[in-house]
Amino acid sequence: MEKITISCINNGKTYELPLGEKLSSIAPETVTDPKTGKEYPVLAALVDHQLKQLDFQLFFPHSVEFIGYNHPEGRRTYLRSLSFLAQCAARKLFPDKVFKINHSLPSGLYCKFRAEHIADEDIMRLRDEMRRLVVLDLPFTKTKMRSDEACALFRAQNQKLKAALQESLGTYFCSVYFLDGVADNFYGPLVPSTGFLKVFDLMPFHHGFCLQYPSNDDITRTIARQKQKKLTVTLKEYGYWCKATGVVSVGALNRRLLEGNAVTLINLCEARQERGYADLADKIYDARDRVKIVFLAGPSSSGKTSSSLRLAQQCMVREMNPKVIELDNYFVSRERTPRDADGNYDYEALEAMDLELLGQHLNTLLAGGEVELPRFDFKEGRPFFEGRMMHLEENDILIMEGIHALDPDMVPSVDQSRIFRIYASALTSLKLDENCCISTTDNRLLRRMVRDNRVRGITPEDTLLRWPSVRRGEDKYIFPFQENADAQFNTALLYELPLLRYYAEPLLRRIVPSSPAYAEAVRLLRFLSYILPLQPAEIAAIPPTSILREFIGGQTL
């Protein structure tokens, strides 16, 4: 019998296997996290840096790395499978209702039944049914189907968004998963069976519930419950906007592009966003008797710089005179910069800023005095002064943006009533279909990759490899303080994913299979493949003041 050679990265062993053998035949039960030493059950594998489920058949020599929940792709595999488990249980208990996963929450995924409120007792019934299916350890099976047959199946299950997406793609075949007789598709591998999904919970939330999944730190427990009302309201408002435009899913967006309505959609989205900045300026104007400082924070690639400039314009329309202090110029000298657990300089730590000097300057400005602003030399790693003076007149408003702008410990000595805080992020409520909401993190990652390559000379590979570190900083320094904002501003635009596909797809295709970033590149390419790209003539219609011009170029702010 002909055999093939499989190299396992986890244990350094080489296996001689018959053609067609499944990955599961050599999969260990657990993998060890190299940083923490913790053991994690194996959920999937990276075969030559491409994500595969454990029943993947081997016909050629490969390098294989088995992964668990500690790996980002392992977590995504768990979440896809958990979503299918919830969908299956919902269909069995409530066959006449349409189950939807609307968007992510700080505590999990927000789920509901279309146009219906679900009672607490029904949520508990659903949880019990999911647990029953887990105990049965039922397999997830995958098959290829003709797309027209799959669409007919999805429509029979009242999954109109899923059918519309497949129809908009124009493909002849698609992959369909089955669980206990229920069909669905999830755009990526699943765990082998329901028995892998022991850790989850359902928490009543708004008109539906929050589907909670394991914590990154302790996979035996679900993530901590967080109620962030302001963030939820922002997502709800964007959801209403999607409904008002008729673009509630990628299938509907693709149809709008196919019908030649891209420019109309661009103009509509930009008009709405400009009105949003005007509303922010109105709030600041109404509070002008006490507010003199505007702090703006947000995660990476949320459009903070463009937002501060657009807001400044709208403040001028309201006869206020905006002035800007760049918080990056308040870094301490390099020898005073704290270090992270790996011994590297931690420039995102609050202690990396000269908080005492910043507080003194703000208090002096609020008292009517004058200050000399610092300038930070990033090459030399030290601040210096060059005679840049500032004081505030009666109609002046100070705008400052930075990652710590919502942290109350940044300027505790300053009268907090004089500060108006804004949180900005790209919070999309757009969905691939009823089960798959689009990650706002992926949206920002694509923005950053395009800008990094265009402006900073950073390769797409480097952007993808740095992203986990960026996310850790956001989790520590930004997201815990979102609710401190006086206003939250959504920088997402309905047409931006088709725009980002046009720019990001060629960059992602440059990443070679041997790269450690290849698995992430393949995942993002697969995601983008469901979205039709804008054409150059349509991109030319994006105004020069658009927030997206910060990433693709051509901005005139």
BATOR-519554 format. One record per residue (C-alpha): x, y, z; residue in one letter; residue number from 1. Coordinates in steps of 0.2 Angstrom, whole numbers. Layout:
N
X, Y, Z, A, NUM
...
//
This chain:
557
0, 0, 0, M, 1
7, 17, -5, E, 2
11, 28, 10, K, 3
14, 47, 13, I, 4
25, 56, 25, T, 5
17, 68, 38, I, 6
27, 79, 49, S, 7
19, 84, 66, C, 8
25, 101, 72, I, 9
18, 98, 90, N, 10
28, 83, 94, N, 11
42, 84, 81, G, 12
37, 66, 75, K, 13
36, 60, 57, T, 14
22, 48, 52, Y, 15
20, 36, 37, E, 16
2, 35, 34, L, 17
-9, 26, 20, P, 18
-16, 37, 7, L, 19
-33, 45, 12, G, 20
-30, 43, 31, E, 21
-39, 56, 41, K, 22
-30, 69, 52, L, 23
-39, 62, 67, S, 24
-29, 46, 66, S, 25
-13, 55, 72, I, 26
-21, 69, 82, A, 27
-17, 70, 101, P, 28
-31, 73, 113, E, 29
-23, 89, 119, T, 30
-10, 102, 114, V, 31
1, 113, 126, T, 32
2, 131, 125, D, 33
20, 136, 124, P, 34
18, 152, 134, K, 35
7, 146, 148, T, 36
10, 127, 148, G, 37
-9, 124, 149, K, 38
-16, 110, 140, E, 39
-30, 112, 127, Y, 40
-41, 99, 119, P, 41
-37, 98, 100, V, 42
-51, 106, 89, L, 43
-43, 107, 72, A, 44
-27, 107, 63, A, 45
-16, 119, 52, L, 46
-10, 108, 37, V, 47
4, 118, 28, D, 48
-3, 133, 37, H, 49
-21, 130, 30, Q, 50
-35, 127, 43, L, 51
-43, 110, 41, K, 52
-55, 100, 52, Q, 53
-50, 84, 59, L, 54
-58, 72, 47, D, 55
-47, 80, 33, F, 56
-40, 66, 22, Q, 57
-22, 66, 18, L, 58
-16, 61, 0, F, 59
0, 71, -1, F, 60
15, 74, 11, P, 61
11, 88, 23, H, 62
17, 98, 39, S, 63
3, 97, 52, V, 64
1, 108, 68, E, 65
-14, 103, 79, F, 66
-22, 117, 88, I, 67
-34, 120, 102, G, 68
-44, 135, 109, Y, 69
-28, 144, 113, N, 70
-26, 147, 95, H, 71
-36, 161, 86, P, 72
-41, 148, 73, E, 73
-46, 136, 86, G, 74
-57, 148, 94, R, 75
-66, 152, 78, R, 76
-68, 134, 74, T, 77
-77, 132, 92, Y, 78
-88, 147, 89, L, 79
-94, 141, 72, R, 80
-98, 124, 79, S, 81
-107, 132, 94, L, 82
-117, 143, 82, S, 83
-123, 128, 73, F, 84
-127, 119, 89, L, 85
-138, 134, 94, A, 86
-146, 134, 77, Q, 87
-150, 116, 77, C, 88
-157, 116, 94, A, 89
-168, 132, 90, A, 90
-174, 123, 74, R, 91
-179, 108, 84, K, 92
-188, 117, 98, L, 93
-195, 132, 88, F, 94
-197, 125, 70, P, 95
-208, 140, 65, D, 96
-196, 153, 71, K, 97
-181, 161, 62, V, 98
-165, 160, 73, F, 99
-152, 174, 70, K, 100
-135, 178, 77, I, 101
-135, 197, 75, N, 102
-118, 204, 81, H, 103
-105, 201, 94, S, 104
-106, 208, 112, L, 105
-93, 210, 125, P, 106
-100, 194, 133, S, 107
-103, 184, 118, G, 108
-114, 183, 103, L, 109
-131, 192, 103, Y, 110
-145, 180, 96, C, 111
-163, 182, 94, K, 112
-178, 176, 84, F, 113
-183, 187, 69, R, 114
-196, 200, 75, A, 115
-200, 191, 91, E, 116
-196, 192, 109, H, 117
-190, 176, 117, I, 118
-196, 172, 135, A, 119
-183, 168, 149, D, 120
-190, 151, 151, E, 121
-188, 147, 132, D, 122
-170, 153, 133, I, 123
-168, 140, 147, M, 124
-176, 126, 136, R, 125
-165, 131, 122, L, 126
-149, 129, 133, R, 127
-155, 112, 139, D, 128
-158, 106, 122, E, 129
-140, 112, 117, M, 130
-134, 102, 132, R, 131
-143, 87, 127, R, 132
-136, 87, 110, L, 133
-118, 89, 117, V, 134
-121, 74, 128, V, 135
-126, 64, 113, L, 136
-109, 68, 104, D, 137
-117, 70, 87, L, 138
-105, 72, 72, P, 139
-104, 87, 61, F, 140
-104, 81, 43, T, 141
-100, 90, 27, K, 142
-105, 88, 9, T, 143
-104, 97, -7, K, 144
-121, 102, -15, M, 145
-126, 111, -31, R, 146
-129, 129, -26, S, 147
-147, 129, -33, D, 148
-151, 114, -22, E, 149
-143, 122, -7, A, 150
-153, 138, -9, C, 151
-169, 128, -11, A, 152
-165, 119, 5, L, 153
-161, 136, 14, F, 154
-176, 144, 8, R, 155
-187, 129, 15, A, 156
-178, 132, 32, Q, 157
-183, 151, 30, N, 158
-165, 156, 29, Q, 159
-167, 169, 16, K, 160
-151, 178, 19, L, 161
-141, 163, 17, K, 162
-150, 158, 0, A, 163
-148, 176, -6, A, 164
-129, 176, -2, L, 165
-126, 160, -12, Q, 166
-136, 166, -27, E, 167
-127, 183, -27, S, 168
-110, 173, -29, L, 169
-115, 164, -44, G, 170
-105, 148, -39, T, 171
-111, 131, -45, Y, 172
-107, 121, -29, F, 173
-106, 125, -11, C, 174
-102, 116, 5, S, 175
-116, 111, 17, V, 176
-115, 105, 35, Y, 177
-127, 93, 43, F, 178
-131, 90, 62, L, 179
-144, 78, 67, D, 180
-154, 81, 51, G, 181
-152, 100, 51, V, 182
-143, 108, 36, A, 183
-132, 124, 37, D, 184
-116, 132, 31, N, 185
-103, 141, 41, F, 186
-88, 146, 29, Y, 187
-75, 137, 38, G, 188
-71, 120, 47, P, 189
-81, 114, 62, L, 190
-76, 103, 77, V, 191
-79, 84, 74, P, 192
-94, 82, 85, S, 193
-105, 91, 98, T, 194
-96, 83, 112, G, 195
-82, 95, 110, F, 196
-94, 110, 114, L, 197
-96, 107, 133, K, 198
-93, 125, 139, V, 199
-106, 138, 134, F, 200
-121, 147, 142, D, 201
-136, 157, 137, L, 202
-139, 174, 146, M, 203
-156, 183, 143, P, 204
-152, 200, 134, F, 205
-163, 213, 127, H, 206
-176, 204, 115, H, 207
-165, 189, 114, G, 208
-150, 181, 123, F, 209
-131, 182, 123, C, 210
-123, 165, 118, L, 211
-108, 164, 129, Q, 212
-92, 154, 124, Y, 213
-76, 149, 134, P, 214
-65, 162, 141, S, 215
-48, 164, 133, N, 216
-40, 163, 150, D, 217
-50, 148, 157, D, 218
-58, 137, 145, I, 219
-68, 128, 159, T, 220
-78, 144, 161, R, 221
-88, 156, 150, T, 222
-82, 174, 147, I, 223
-86, 186, 161, A, 224
-103, 194, 159, R, 225
-102, 212, 154, Q, 226
-116, 224, 151, K, 227
-111, 238, 140, Q, 228
-127, 247, 136, K, 229
-119, 262, 126, K, 230
-110, 250, 114, L, 231
-126, 240, 112, T, 232
-136, 255, 107, V, 233
-123, 260, 94, T, 234
-124, 243, 86, L, 235
-143, 244, 87, K, 236
-144, 260, 78, E, 237
-132, 254, 64, Y, 238
-144, 239, 63, G, 239
-159, 250, 60, Y, 240
-149, 260, 47, W, 241
-145, 243, 38, C, 242
-164, 239, 38, K, 243
-168, 257, 32, A, 244
-156, 255, 17, T, 245
-162, 237, 13, G, 246
-143, 231, 15, V, 247
-144, 220, 30, V, 248
-133, 206, 23, S, 249
-119, 203, 11, V, 250
-131, 195, -1, G, 251
-141, 211, -1, A, 252
-125, 222, -3, L, 253
-119, 211, -18, N, 254
-136, 213, -26, R, 255
-135, 232, -24, R, 256
-118, 232, -33, L, 257
-124, 220, -46, L, 258
-138, 232, -50, E, 259
-126, 247, -52, G, 260
-131, 256, -37, N, 261
-114, 257, -29, A, 262
-112, 276, -31, V, 263
-129, 280, -24, T, 264
-125, 269, -9, L, 265
-108, 278, -6, I, 266
-116, 295, -7, N, 267
-130, 290, 5, L, 268
-117, 282, 18, C, 269
-106, 298, 17, E, 270
-121, 309, 20, A, 271
-126, 299, 35, R, 272
-109, 299, 43, Q, 273
-107, 318, 40, E, 274
-123, 321, 49, R, 275
-116, 310, 63, G, 276
-101, 321, 65, Y, 277
-113, 337, 65, A, 278
-123, 329, 79, D, 279
-107, 327, 89, L, 280
-102, 345, 87, A, 281
-120, 350, 92, D, 282
-118, 340, 108, K, 283
-101, 349, 112, I, 284
-109, 366, 107, Y, 285
-123, 363, 119, D, 286
-111, 359, 133, A, 287
-99, 374, 129, R, 288
-102, 383, 145, D, 289
-93, 369, 155, R, 290
-84, 358, 141, V, 291
-67, 364, 135, K, 292
-58, 348, 131, I, 293
-64, 334, 119, V, 294
-55, 317, 121, F, 295
-57, 304, 107, L, 296
-52, 286, 109, A, 297
-54, 270, 99, G, 298
-45, 254, 94, P, 299
-33, 252, 80, S, 300
-39, 258, 62, S, 301
-55, 264, 69, S, 302
-53, 281, 60, G, 303
-48, 291, 75, K, 304
-37, 303, 66, T, 305
-50, 307, 52, S, 306
-64, 308, 65, S, 307
-55, 321, 75, S, 308
-52, 331, 59, L, 309
-70, 329, 53, R, 310
-76, 334, 71, L, 311
-65, 349, 70, A, 312
-73, 355, 54, Q, 313
-91, 353, 61, Q, 314
-85, 362, 77, C, 315
-80, 377, 66, M, 316
-97, 376, 58, V, 317
-104, 379, 75, R, 318
-92, 394, 77, E, 319
-81, 385, 89, M, 320
-62, 386, 86, N, 321
-54, 368, 88, P, 322
-36, 366, 93, K, 323
-27, 350, 93, V, 324
-14, 342, 106, I, 325
-7, 326, 100, E, 326
-6, 314, 115, L, 327
9, 305, 107, D, 328
20, 320, 111, N, 329
18, 316, 130, Y, 330
28, 300, 130, F, 331
41, 299, 144, V, 332
59, 297, 138, S, 333
64, 279, 133, R, 334
73, 275, 149, E, 335
57, 278, 159, R, 336
46, 268, 147, T, 337
39, 252, 155, P, 338
42, 235, 148, R, 339
30, 221, 145, D, 340
31, 203, 150, A, 341
43, 199, 136, D, 342
55, 213, 141, G, 343
50, 224, 126, N, 344
45, 243, 128, Y, 345
27, 244, 131, D, 346
22, 260, 122, Y, 347
3, 257, 125, E, 348
4, 256, 144, A, 349
-3, 272, 153, L, 350
14, 274, 162, E, 351
22, 277, 145, A, 352
15, 294, 145, M, 353
20, 309, 156, D, 354
4, 310, 165, L, 355
10, 323, 177, E, 356
15, 335, 164, L, 357
-1, 332, 154, L, 358
-12, 336, 169, G, 359
-2, 352, 173, Q, 360
-4, 358, 155, H, 361
-23, 355, 154, L, 362
-26, 363, 171, N, 363
-16, 378, 166, T, 364
-25, 379, 149, L, 365
-42, 378, 158, L, 366
-37, 392, 170, A, 367
-33, 403, 155, G, 368
-14, 401, 156, G, 369
-2, 397, 142, E, 370
9, 381, 140, V, 371
24, 376, 130, E, 372
19, 360, 121, L, 373
32, 346, 120, P, 374
37, 337, 104, R, 375
43, 319, 105, F, 376
58, 313, 95, D, 377
53, 295, 91, F, 378
71, 292, 84, K, 379
80, 298, 100, E, 380
66, 292, 112, G, 381
65, 308, 121, R, 382
53, 324, 122, P, 383
60, 341, 118, F, 384
53, 359, 117, F, 385
54, 371, 103, E, 386
44, 385, 108, G, 387
26, 379, 103, R, 388
15, 389, 114, M, 389
-4, 387, 117, M, 390
-18, 395, 126, H, 391
-37, 394, 125, L, 392
-48, 408, 120, E, 393
-66, 409, 124, E, 394
-72, 400, 108, N, 395
-58, 388, 108, D, 396
-61, 369, 110, I, 397
-46, 357, 113, L, 398
-47, 340, 104, I, 399
-36, 326, 109, M, 400
-36, 308, 102, E, 401
-27, 293, 109, G, 402
-29, 276, 116, I, 403
-30, 281, 134, H, 404
-42, 295, 131, A, 405
-57, 286, 140, L, 406
-46, 280, 155, D, 407
-51, 291, 170, P, 408
-33, 288, 177, D, 409
-25, 298, 163, M, 410
-29, 315, 170, V, 411
-36, 312, 187, P, 412
-31, 330, 193, S, 413
-41, 338, 179, V, 414
-60, 343, 182, D, 415
-69, 329, 173, Q, 416
-84, 340, 170, S, 417
-74, 350, 158, R, 418
-70, 335, 147, I, 419
-82, 327, 133, F, 420
-76, 309, 129, R, 421
-80, 300, 113, I, 422
-77, 282, 108, Y, 423
-75, 279, 90, A, 424
-74, 262, 81, S, 425
-80, 253, 66, A, 426
-95, 243, 73, L, 427
-103, 234, 58, T, 428
-119, 225, 60, S, 429
-119, 218, 43, L, 430
-121, 199, 42, K, 431
-115, 186, 30, L, 432
-132, 177, 34, D, 433
-143, 172, 48, E, 434
-129, 163, 58, N, 435
-113, 173, 53, C, 436
-110, 191, 59, C, 437
-95, 200, 52, I, 438
-82, 203, 64, S, 439
-78, 222, 67, T, 440
-60, 216, 71, T, 441
-58, 209, 54, D, 442
-65, 225, 47, N, 443
-52, 235, 56, R, 444
-38, 223, 52, L, 445
-41, 225, 33, L, 446
-41, 244, 35, R, 447
-25, 243, 44, R, 448
-17, 231, 32, M, 449
-21, 243, 17, V, 450
-15, 258, 26, R, 451
1, 250, 33, D, 452
6, 245, 15, N, 453
2, 261, 7, R, 454
9, 273, 20, V, 455
21, 264, 32, R, 456
29, 252, 21, G, 457
24, 237, 32, I, 458
20, 221, 22, T, 459
4, 213, 23, P, 460
12, 198, 32, E, 461
20, 209, 46, D, 462
3, 217, 49, T, 463
-6, 200, 51, L, 464
8, 194, 63, L, 465
8, 210, 73, R, 466
-11, 210, 75, W, 467
-13, 198, 90, P, 468
-1, 210, 100, S, 469
-12, 225, 94, V, 470
-27, 216, 100, R, 471
-20, 212, 117, R, 472
-16, 230, 120, G, 473
-34, 235, 115, E, 474
-41, 222, 127, D, 475
-31, 230, 141, K, 476
-31, 248, 138, Y, 477
-46, 253, 127, I, 478
-61, 241, 128, F, 479
-63, 241, 147, P, 480
-66, 260, 146, F, 481
-79, 261, 132, Q, 482
-93, 265, 143, E, 483
-84, 280, 150, N, 484
-88, 289, 134, A, 485
-101, 303, 133, D, 486
-104, 298, 115, A, 487
-100, 283, 104, Q, 488
-97, 286, 86, F, 489
-98, 272, 73, N, 490
-86, 274, 59, T, 491
-91, 259, 49, A, 492
-98, 262, 31, L, 493
-109, 250, 22, L, 494
-99, 250, 6, Y, 495
-82, 248, 14, E, 496
-80, 229, 13, L, 497
-82, 229, -6, P, 498
-69, 244, -6, L, 499
-57, 234, 5, L, 500
-58, 219, -5, R, 501
-52, 229, -20, Y, 502
-37, 234, -11, Y, 503
-34, 220, 2, A, 504
-36, 205, -9, E, 505
-20, 208, -20, P, 506
-10, 211, -4, L, 507
-16, 195, 4, L, 508
-12, 185, -11, R, 509
7, 190, -9, R, 510
8, 180, 7, I, 511
17, 163, 2, V, 512
11, 146, 9, P, 513
27, 144, 20, S, 514
23, 160, 29, S, 515
16, 159, 47, P, 516
3, 172, 42, A, 517
-3, 161, 28, Y, 518
-18, 153, 37, A, 519
-24, 170, 42, E, 520
-22, 177, 24, A, 521
-32, 162, 18, V, 522
-46, 165, 30, R, 523
-47, 183, 25, L, 524
-47, 179, 7, L, 525
-61, 166, 9, R, 526
-71, 179, 19, F, 527
-68, 192, 5, L, 528
-73, 180, -8, S, 529
-91, 182, -2, Y, 530
-91, 200, -6, I, 531
-91, 208, -23, L, 532
-77, 222, -25, P, 533
-80, 240, -30, L, 534
-74, 245, -47, Q, 535
-62, 259, -50, P, 536
-75, 271, -57, A, 537
-85, 268, -41, E, 538
-70, 271, -30, I, 539
-67, 287, -38, A, 540
-84, 293, -31, A, 541
-78, 292, -13, I, 542
-77, 310, -7, P, 543
-59, 316, -2, P, 544
-65, 319, 16, T, 545
-71, 301, 18, S, 546
-64, 292, 33, I, 547
-60, 278, 21, L, 548
-48, 290, 12, R, 549
-37, 289, 28, E, 550
-34, 270, 23, F, 551
-34, 270, 4, I, 552
-27, 288, 1, G, 553
-33, 304, -7, G, 554
-39, 312, 8, Q, 555
-39, 331, 9, T, 556
-43, 334, 27, L, 557
//
